Amino acid sequence: MSLSDIEIARKASMQPIGEIAGRLKIPQESILPYGRTKAKVDLAFIDSLRDRPDGKLILVTAITPTPAGEGKTTTSVGLNDGLNRIGKNSVVCLREPSLGPCFGMKGGAAGGGYAQVVPMEEINLHFTGDFHAIGTAHNLLSAMVDNHIHWGNPLGLDPRRIGWRRVVDMNDRALRQIVNSLGGVGNGFPREDGFDITVASEVMAIFCLSRDLDDLQERLSRIVVGQTREREPVRASELNAPGAMAVLLRDAMAPNLVQTLENNPAFIHGGPFANIAHGCNSVIATRAALKMADYVVTEAGFGADLGAEKFFDIKCRSAGLKPEVTVIVATVRALKMHGGVTKDDLGKENVKAVKSGCSNLAKHIANVKLFGVPAVVAINRFTADTDAEIAAVRDTAAEFGAKAIECTHWADGGAGTEELASHVAELADSGKSKFAPLYPDDMPLWDKMKTIATKIYGAQDIIGDQKVRDQFESFQGSGYGKFPICVAKTQYSFSTDPARKGAPSGHVVPIREVRLSAGAGFLVVVCGEIMTMPGLPRVPAANSIRIDDQGQVEGLF
């Protein structure tokens, strides 16, 4: 009987975090330990690295996700271990898991099998408290908004035009729309409000895009919380909130250092979702890793149409990063689902379905190449996959100019990705990347959204009612025209219909709402039925999570 992920993680032989730091030449006085196996790296030390040359940046993304699973984080960890096994100095940079998926449906985000980051339980739960700091800083601003109105509202903030919602790091559909300040005069002025999940918070986005503490505070000051009756913006700086928010975030801004099962360094820092936010780990962690290692493996959430597009168009644009290679993770099982096979029938050979589902893979390869970055396909192999099915994936990848390489890192760790690691390192060193964002800064906002929809999603057009069009025009005329677009939509399809698998084309993308993230520096365009506060499934993972007789966690995955 095979071991579960959590059982494998518990059997890990972890090194003291000081030894892991030593491999990156981080002095002991610059690590801030959280126990024996995790630590934060002092920001002053990171600042001292600024004149060092950068290593090569490698992005791991995936095909459109399905219930069959793809294994993007697992592949990121396995590739990093594989690079170290072949003698490369490599670090992996990942996002921190949100408690919402951990107790909901998706589970944790520490990898799987023998390609994990550890300590797995702590990473998937409270870790070093970063998410708590982000949620608290966000909700401090929420409290200061209502407090300002309660004490006379000298800024003239219109309670009907407050756009700053509250957040909590848990899936809770009951909080999507609420009325606050009930109970009488002493509790303030009642108004409609709502909650988003913490990973959708603009503070999370700011946290992940800020280069340092000064940049953090400047970005926090630009947050627009609402408008006056005259439609003038009211910013966090006018409420005198950024200083206190930055204090709450100061310690969290230091990147978290942990290790893989093979004792290779890993930074895990920040955690915005890619279906409702920009889906990348922190700029601070990525830039620090590039100064400490020759190769840096990082991931972007969900499929390449969401995570990779936002990585390229938002994170790389903002931070001046240049990716050298993109790894697209695919599984035969997931491609079968894109080819119309039900989950119950995935164990049967079906080459025809794989070939049909490969339309999804082909579109992702083509999309990545729009950014001028070489692509390689990592086939995350399962035991039931047949050679004929694998050959179908290889043929599709080759047809679109990418090599497809089998990987067995779930079972074999870094040894299962050595071929992938060698090819990725060769591509990274080749200088073939001609990275450029999909659209220029000065393209009008509406056209930016249309460019993403038509070129990345294969759509024919975008639509929005008059209110949506007015929002675009208002933001364009208010000085936000140079902002990139952050699309919030379903992760399960190129369209806004999660049931449309494969590579649908010719569809129309309906825009429901546009939100300004002035501090983060982008516009959130909400499409279709996507929710910025998810709900728990009929049978949440929380039902099976408990503490056993030995005081250990059971059911976490």
C-alpha positions as MATLAB code, in Angstrom:
seq = 'MSLSDIEIARKASMQPIGEIAGRLKIPQESILPYGRTKAKVDLAFIDSLRDRPDGKLILVTAITPTPAGEGKTTTSVGLNDGLNRIGKNSVVCLREPSLGPCFGMKGGAAGGGYAQVVPMEEINLHFTGDFHAIGTAHNLLSAMVDNHIHWGNPLGLDPRRIGWRRVVDMNDRALRQIVNSLGGVGNGFPREDGFDITVASEVMAIFCLSRDLDDLQERLSRIVVGQTREREPVRASELNAPGAMAVLLRDAMAPNLVQTLENNPAFIHGGPFANIAHGCNSVIATRAALKMADYVVTEAGFGADLGAEKFFDIKCRSAGLKPEVTVIVATVRALKMHGGVTKDDLGKENVKAVKSGCSNLAKHIANVKLFGVPAVVAINRFTADTDAEIAAVRDTAAEFGAKAIECTHWADGGAGTEELASHVAELADSGKSKFAPLYPDDMPLWDKMKTIATKIYGAQDIIGDQKVRDQFESFQGSGYGKFPICVAKTQYSFSTDPARKGAPSGHVVPIREVRLSAGAGFLVVVCGEIMTMPGLPRVPAANSIRIDDQGQVEGLF';
ca = [
       0.000    0.000    0.000;
       1.442    3.369   -1.012;
       1.949    6.077    1.564;
      -0.174    9.213    1.567;
       1.410   12.620    1.015;
       1.230   13.449    4.699;
       2.798   10.106    5.662;
       5.643   10.662    3.196;
       6.180   14.164    4.581;
       6.324   12.861    8.162;
       9.043   10.381    7.234;
      11.193   13.135    5.718;
      14.710   13.596    7.059;
      14.709   17.378    7.347;
      17.874   19.371    7.874;
      18.021   22.291   10.312;
      16.949   25.407    8.485;
      20.325   27.020    9.180;
      21.983   24.370    6.996;
      19.541   25.056    4.169;
      20.277   28.773    4.498;
      23.987   28.009    4.424;
      23.630   26.428    0.991;
      22.427   29.822   -0.244;
      25.214   31.592    1.667;
      22.712   33.307    3.952;
      24.524   34.119    7.211;
      23.008   32.760   10.420;
      22.369   36.256   11.745;
      20.164   36.950    8.712;
      17.711   34.118    9.277;
      14.789   34.451   11.667;
      13.898   30.858   12.666;
      10.339   29.663   13.207;
      11.319   26.421   14.917;
      13.965   24.101   13.439;
      12.702   23.713    9.894;
      11.420   27.054    8.664;
      12.645   30.627    8.846;
      12.268   34.096    7.421;
      15.184   35.776    5.665;
      16.028   39.253    6.906;
      15.085   42.037    4.490;
      18.326   43.895    5.146;
      20.297   40.898    3.869;
      18.073   40.665    0.792;
      18.633   44.360    0.116;
      22.406   43.752    0.231;
      22.115   41.390   -2.763;
      20.830   43.982   -5.219;
      24.117   44.319   -7.167;
      24.526   40.591   -7.767;
      23.697   39.225  -11.244;
      20.431   37.370  -11.696;
      20.034   33.659  -12.287;
      17.725   32.164  -14.910;
      13.976   32.308  -14.250;
      11.877   29.238  -15.123;
       8.072   29.345  -15.004;
       5.964   26.239  -14.383;
       2.354   26.427  -15.551;
      -0.181   23.857  -16.742;
      -3.014   22.914  -19.042;
      -6.547   23.851  -18.020;
      -7.195   22.068  -14.702;
      -9.612   19.175  -14.333;
     -10.744   16.983  -11.413;
      -8.188   14.427  -12.667;
      -5.353   16.659  -11.469;
      -2.261   18.013  -13.210;
       0.398   18.424  -10.493;
       1.861   21.868  -11.159;
       3.287   22.451   -7.678;
       4.488   18.849   -7.514;
       6.272   19.325  -10.836;
       7.795   22.632   -9.707;
       9.271   20.912   -6.650;
      10.348   17.855   -8.658;
      12.014   20.011  -11.327;
      13.910   21.950   -8.680;
      15.116   18.691   -7.123;
      16.030   17.398  -10.577;
      18.085   20.500  -11.364;
      19.986   20.108   -8.107;
      20.531   16.395   -8.832;
      22.262   17.213  -12.127;
      24.570   19.672  -10.381;
      22.710   22.944  -10.858;
      22.292   25.530   -8.109;
      18.506   25.864   -8.097;
      15.810   27.261   -5.798;
      12.036   26.878   -6.083;
       9.679   29.786   -5.292;
       6.064   28.887   -4.503;
       2.921   30.478   -3.144;
       1.644   29.906    0.369;
      -1.489   27.722    0.578;
      -4.816   29.281    1.500;
      -6.892   27.681    4.234;
      -9.962   27.888    1.994;
      -8.863   25.109   -0.413;
      -7.179   23.144    2.403;
     -10.530   22.695    4.159;
     -12.610   22.868    0.981;
     -12.030   20.762   -2.123;
      -8.599   21.349   -3.671;
      -6.472   20.490   -0.644;
      -3.065   21.887    0.215;
      -0.356   23.275   -2.019;
       2.898   21.734   -0.819;
       3.350   19.290   -3.699;
       2.736   15.568   -3.483;
       4.331   12.145   -3.256;
       8.122   12.421   -3.183;
       8.103   15.941   -4.633;
       6.983   18.019   -1.665;
       8.081   20.979    0.387;
       8.232   20.398    4.126;
       7.136   20.753    6.901;
       3.978   20.003    4.877;
       1.421   20.335    7.688;
       2.733   23.672    8.916;
       3.030   25.084    5.386;
      -0.581   24.121    4.634;
      -1.952   25.488    7.906;
      -0.800   28.640    9.721;
       2.830   28.541    8.522;
       4.554   31.769    9.657;
       1.373   33.811    9.981;
       1.706   35.817    6.754;
      -1.915   35.341    5.692;
      -3.121   36.410    9.113;
      -1.046   39.592    8.831;
      -2.427   40.316    5.353;
      -6.028   39.728    6.417;
      -5.578   41.829    9.540;
      -4.015   44.726    7.618;
      -6.845   44.595    5.080;
      -9.547   44.540    7.759;
      -7.852   47.326    9.710;
      -8.479   49.556    6.696;
     -12.086   48.296    6.582;
     -12.529   49.232   10.238;
     -10.988   52.652    9.644;
     -13.403   53.300    6.762;
     -16.471   52.698    8.935;
     -14.900   54.488   11.881;
     -14.290   57.548    9.713;
     -17.972   57.640    8.731;
     -19.073   57.103   12.351;
     -17.086   60.113   13.575;
     -18.524   62.650   11.172;
     -17.129   61.602    7.769;
     -15.031   64.744    7.112;
     -13.845   63.320    3.763;
     -17.425   63.033    2.559;
     -17.100   59.334    1.746;
     -20.389   58.155    0.228;
     -21.484   54.965    2.078;
     -23.196   53.829   -1.141;
     -19.924   53.969   -3.061;
     -17.540   52.149   -0.721;
     -15.656   49.544   -2.726;
     -13.407   48.219    0.033;
     -14.816   44.882    1.214;
     -13.617   42.779    4.133;
     -11.678   39.489    3.847;
     -11.283   36.146    5.604;
      -9.059   33.213    4.592;
     -11.830   30.637    4.425;
     -14.463   29.598    1.896;
     -17.691   31.076    3.306;
     -20.451   31.860    0.821;
     -22.675   33.292    3.573;
     -20.328   36.296    3.802;
     -20.425   37.265    0.120;
     -23.082   39.913    0.729;
     -23.819   41.259    4.212;
     -25.180   44.330    5.984;
     -22.898   45.698    8.671;
     -23.203   48.183   11.548;
     -26.594   46.938   12.716;
     -27.661   47.368   16.345;
     -28.058   51.077   16.884;
     -26.314   54.426   16.755;
     -23.261   53.269   18.665;
     -22.423   50.710   15.992;
     -22.179   53.170   13.126;
     -24.187   53.616    9.934;
     -25.680   50.424    8.444;
     -24.639   49.723    4.867;
     -24.253   46.855    2.434;
     -20.860   45.180    2.575;
     -19.293   41.812    1.809;
     -16.277   39.573    2.192;
     -13.746   38.257   -0.299;
     -11.315   35.455    0.454;
      -7.956   36.814    1.651;
      -6.131   35.613   -1.452;
      -8.317   37.974   -3.519;
      -7.444   40.976   -1.333;
      -5.720   43.939   -2.921;
      -3.432   43.917    0.120;
      -2.348   40.395   -0.895;
      -1.611   41.645   -4.409;
       0.293   44.646   -3.055;
       2.206   42.383   -0.673;
       3.257   40.142   -3.561;
       4.164   42.925   -6.009;
       6.065   45.255   -3.641;
       9.843   45.359   -4.005;
      10.527   46.515   -0.447;
       8.908   48.127    2.589;
       8.982   51.618    1.069;
       7.251   50.363   -2.059;
       4.751   48.512    0.133;
       3.760   51.628    2.064;
       3.554   53.735   -1.097;
       1.282   51.168   -2.745;
      -0.916   50.903    0.347;
      -1.370   54.671    0.295;
      -2.770   54.479   -3.269;
      -5.606   52.102   -2.383;
      -8.959   53.622   -3.346;
     -11.567   52.654   -0.732;
     -14.520   54.469   -2.293;
     -15.847   57.726   -3.653;
     -17.509   60.904   -2.470;
     -20.962   61.919   -3.693;
     -19.142   63.929   -6.372;
     -17.410   60.699   -7.517;
     -14.014   61.834   -6.273;
     -11.790   58.942   -5.081;
     -11.000   58.520   -1.383;
      -7.659   56.814   -0.745;
      -6.204   54.930    2.197;
      -3.651   57.708    2.653;
      -6.465   60.180    3.416;
      -7.625   57.877    6.216;
      -4.075   57.777    7.631;
      -4.129   53.976    7.371;
      -0.994   52.929    5.392;
       1.449   53.401    8.282;
      -0.397   51.055   10.625;
      -1.074   48.588    7.794;
       2.630   48.494    6.941;
       3.486   47.848   10.593;
       1.213   44.796   10.553;
       2.861   43.579    7.341;
       6.494   44.373    8.190;
       7.537   40.966    9.521;
       5.432   39.094    6.965;
       7.317   40.811    4.119;
      10.449   38.770    4.870;
      10.373   35.664    2.606;
       9.894   32.208    4.141;
      12.656   29.638    3.640;
      11.890   25.906    3.856;
      13.177   22.787    2.074;
      12.088   20.022   -0.253;
      12.081   16.348    0.718;
      15.547   16.200   -0.869;
      16.734   19.079    1.322;
      16.903   21.653   -1.448;
      16.022   25.293   -0.662;
      12.505   26.573   -1.258;
      10.993   30.025   -0.771;
       7.250   30.068   -0.055;
       5.828   33.574    0.168;
       2.502   35.192   -0.697;
      -0.473   33.429   -2.200;
      -2.958   35.157   -4.534;
      -5.270   32.812   -6.474;
      -4.976   32.955  -10.261;
      -8.688   32.633  -11.033;
      -9.572   35.777   -9.034;
      -6.188   37.466   -8.479;
      -2.767   37.454  -10.184;
      -1.645   34.012   -9.041;
       2.085   34.448   -8.354;
       4.339   34.318   -5.303;
       5.999   37.495   -4.026;
       8.349   39.638   -6.084;
      10.620   39.923   -3.042;
      11.073   36.136   -2.820;
      11.574   35.709   -6.574;
      14.083   38.528   -6.900;
      15.978   37.349   -3.804;
      16.161   33.797   -5.153;
      17.471   35.067   -8.495;
      20.359   36.702   -6.629;
      21.179   33.517   -4.686;
      20.820   30.774   -7.301;
      21.721   30.091  -10.914;
      18.214   28.782  -11.665;
      14.917   29.732  -10.058;
      11.812   27.623  -10.599;
       8.531   29.367   -9.887;
       4.884   28.545  -10.569;
       1.813   30.474  -11.603;
      -1.650   29.332  -10.602;
      -4.086   27.205  -12.616;
      -3.748   26.970  -16.411;
      -1.460   29.084  -18.550;
      -4.422   31.182  -19.732;
      -4.750   32.560  -16.197;
      -1.585   32.137  -14.118;
       1.028   32.341  -16.860;
      -0.674   35.257  -18.628;
      -0.803   37.209  -15.354;
       2.760   36.216  -14.487;
       3.938   37.645  -17.802;
       1.653   40.663  -18.093;
       1.470   41.726  -14.431;
       4.328   40.343  -12.338;
       7.094   40.419  -14.954;
       5.960   43.820  -16.235;
       5.864   45.276  -12.712;
       9.108   43.747  -11.425;
      11.189   43.824  -14.605;
      11.595   40.037  -14.690;
      12.602   38.054  -17.786;
      11.588   34.367  -17.854;
      13.809   32.086  -19.918;
      11.648   28.937  -20.151;
       8.044   27.914  -19.524;
       7.204   24.364  -18.450;
       3.604   23.333  -19.215;
       2.470   20.447  -17.016;
       0.028   17.958  -18.534;
      -1.340   14.567  -17.568;
      -2.858   11.932  -19.819;
      -5.766   11.707  -17.384;
      -6.584   15.412  -17.651;
      -6.238   15.396  -21.440;
      -8.700   12.494  -21.595;
     -11.197   14.605  -19.655;
     -10.682   17.436  -22.128;
     -11.375   14.807  -24.786;
     -14.740   13.927  -23.249;
     -13.902   11.003  -20.942;
     -15.610   10.883  -17.536;
     -13.561   10.597  -14.363;
     -14.741    7.012  -13.783;
     -13.297    5.867  -17.121;
      -9.871    7.458  -16.911;
      -8.130    4.146  -16.153;
      -8.920    2.724  -19.598;
      -6.655    3.350  -22.570;
      -8.242    5.878  -24.929;
      -5.774    7.311  -27.420;
      -8.544    8.971  -29.412;
      -9.681   10.956  -26.362;
      -6.089   11.958  -25.568;
      -5.628   13.266  -29.109;
      -8.888   15.176  -28.877;
      -7.993   16.611  -25.459;
      -4.569   17.655  -26.737;
      -6.302   20.621  -28.383;
      -6.123   22.148  -24.910;
      -2.398   21.501  -24.626;
      -1.797   22.874  -28.115;
      -3.576   26.124  -27.280;
      -1.505   26.586  -24.125;
       1.749   25.992  -26.025;
       0.706   28.527  -28.651;
      -0.273   31.023  -25.945;
       3.079   30.802  -24.174;
       4.873   31.399  -27.465;
       2.926   34.647  -27.903;
       5.159   36.008  -25.125;
       8.354   34.918  -26.874;
       9.272   32.336  -24.225;
      10.351   28.784  -25.200;
       8.015   26.057  -23.946;
       8.560   22.463  -22.839;
       5.828   20.017  -21.844;
       6.225   17.980  -18.660;
       4.073   14.849  -18.814;
       3.301   14.018  -15.199;
       3.003   10.259  -15.716;
       0.535    8.051  -13.862;
       0.884    4.262  -13.645;
      -2.226    3.669  -15.788;
      -0.912    5.777  -18.685;
      -0.015    3.712  -21.745;
       2.873    4.246  -24.157;
       0.421    4.961  -26.978;
      -1.259    7.705  -24.941;
       2.105    9.223  -24.033;
       3.103    9.135  -27.712;
      -0.030   11.110  -28.618;
       0.987   13.860  -26.191;
       4.545   13.893  -27.543;
       3.266   14.193  -31.118;
       1.046   17.176  -30.290;
       3.831   18.963  -28.430;
       6.257   18.375  -31.308;
       3.709   19.646  -33.835;
       3.581   22.938  -31.931;
       7.343   23.220  -31.488;
       7.788   21.935  -27.943;
       9.449   18.830  -26.576;
       7.346   16.658  -24.254;
       9.217   14.794  -21.527;
       7.877   12.113  -19.193;
       8.309   12.815  -15.488;
       7.877   10.455  -12.535;
       8.717   12.832   -9.708;
       5.621   11.917   -7.654;
       7.062    8.422   -7.221;
      10.785    9.050   -7.731;
      11.434   12.621   -6.582;
      14.176   14.508   -8.379;
      15.400   11.324  -10.086;
      12.158   11.338  -12.047;
      12.803   14.771  -13.569;
      16.466   14.592  -14.562;
      15.706   14.530  -18.296;
      13.306   17.464  -17.895;
      15.858   19.348  -15.786;
      18.612   18.884  -18.378;
      16.399   20.136  -21.198;
      15.098   23.074  -19.166;
      18.626   24.127  -18.161;
      19.740   23.880  -21.799;
      16.849   26.080  -22.931;
      17.422   28.558  -20.102;
      21.085   28.899  -21.065;
      20.378   29.157  -24.792;
      19.271   32.787  -24.775;
      16.305   31.903  -26.998;
      13.777   33.740  -24.842;
      12.585   36.998  -26.402;
      10.102   37.797  -23.692;
       7.643   40.634  -24.178;
       4.204   41.241  -22.617;
       1.103   40.545  -24.679;
       0.074   44.199  -24.984;
       1.751   47.601  -24.517;
       1.107   49.875  -21.526;
      -0.532   52.553  -23.642;
      -3.166   50.309  -25.237;
      -6.672   51.379  -24.051;
      -8.041   49.289  -21.182;
     -10.969   47.870  -23.156;
      -8.598   46.815  -25.948;
      -6.259   45.151  -23.435;
      -9.119   43.027  -22.157;
     -10.208   42.200  -25.692;
      -6.641   41.244  -26.616;
      -6.472   38.782  -23.713;
      -9.870   37.318  -24.575;
      -9.247   36.905  -28.299;
      -5.577   35.901  -28.285;
      -5.369   33.857  -25.062;
      -8.922   32.530  -24.623;
      -9.715   32.101  -28.326;
     -12.812   34.286  -27.947;
     -14.482   36.193  -30.732;
     -15.230   39.250  -28.612;
     -15.981   40.650  -25.155;
     -19.275   42.162  -24.016;
     -20.394   44.305  -21.104;
     -23.453   46.353  -20.243;
     -23.396   50.132  -20.166;
     -22.316   50.196  -16.516;
     -19.266   48.058  -17.335;
     -18.364   50.189  -20.353;
     -18.726   53.320  -18.239;
     -16.338   51.816  -15.671;
     -13.719   51.194  -18.339;
     -14.099   54.736  -19.662;
     -13.963   56.207  -16.161;
     -10.764   54.359  -15.239;
      -9.230   55.214  -18.607;
      -9.957   58.899  -18.065;
      -8.836   58.907  -14.429;
      -5.197   58.108  -15.150;
      -5.326   54.314  -14.874;
      -5.087   53.626  -18.589;
      -1.557   52.219  -18.348;
      -2.618   49.525  -15.867;
      -2.548   45.873  -16.947;
      -5.670   43.718  -16.708;
      -6.175   40.984  -14.093;
      -9.013   38.728  -15.266;
     -11.193   36.941  -12.730;
     -12.893   33.990  -14.420;
     -13.380   30.252  -14.129;
     -10.158   28.252  -14.200;
     -11.850   25.232  -15.792;
     -12.195   26.510  -19.347;
     -10.791   28.997  -21.848;
     -14.352   30.303  -21.923;
     -16.397   31.519  -18.958;
     -18.393   28.263  -18.998;
     -16.559   25.691  -16.814;
     -18.233   22.826  -18.698;
     -16.561   23.722  -22.023;
     -13.414   21.592  -22.111;
     -10.696   21.315  -24.724;
      -9.999   24.525  -26.627;
     -13.294   26.268  -27.356;
     -13.145   29.172  -29.789;
     -15.444   31.817  -31.158;
     -17.164   32.357  -27.819;
     -17.926   35.738  -26.248;
     -16.535   36.699  -22.826;
     -19.146   38.520  -20.700;
     -17.754   41.100  -18.276;
     -19.770   41.440  -15.085;
     -17.777   43.999  -13.114;
     -14.559   46.007  -13.086;
     -12.656   46.675   -9.855;
      -9.799   49.112   -9.440;
      -6.705   47.903   -7.574;
      -4.844   51.213   -7.592;
      -2.221   50.125   -5.079;
      -1.501   46.827   -6.788;
      -1.431   48.631  -10.111;
      -3.996   46.693  -12.134;
      -7.693   46.467  -12.992;
      -9.616   43.355  -11.954;
     -12.116   42.411  -14.677;
     -14.688   39.963  -13.322;
     -16.104   37.672  -16.009;
     -18.963   35.183  -16.052;
     -20.121   33.664  -12.770;
     -16.759   33.598  -10.928;
     -16.959   34.417   -7.212;
     -14.288   36.303   -5.264;
     -15.487   34.453   -2.160;
     -15.659   30.699   -2.892;
     -18.006   28.326   -1.098;
     -17.361   24.928    0.454;
     -18.367   21.830   -1.567;
     -21.127   19.422   -0.515;
     -18.513   17.256    1.219;
     -15.641   19.566    2.285;
     -12.190   18.227    3.077;
     -12.734   19.593    6.596;
     -15.063   16.645    7.234;
     -12.077   14.273    7.207;
      -9.436   16.387    8.947;
      -8.826   15.619   12.614;
      -6.201   15.013   15.302;
      -5.484   11.310   15.919;
      -4.690    9.509   19.176;
      -0.995   10.409   18.826;
      -1.800   14.112   18.467;
      -1.005   14.167   14.732;
      -3.086   15.682   11.957;
      -5.019   13.237    9.783;
      -6.852   13.902    6.512;
      -4.792   16.881    5.309;
      -3.700   16.484    1.698;
];
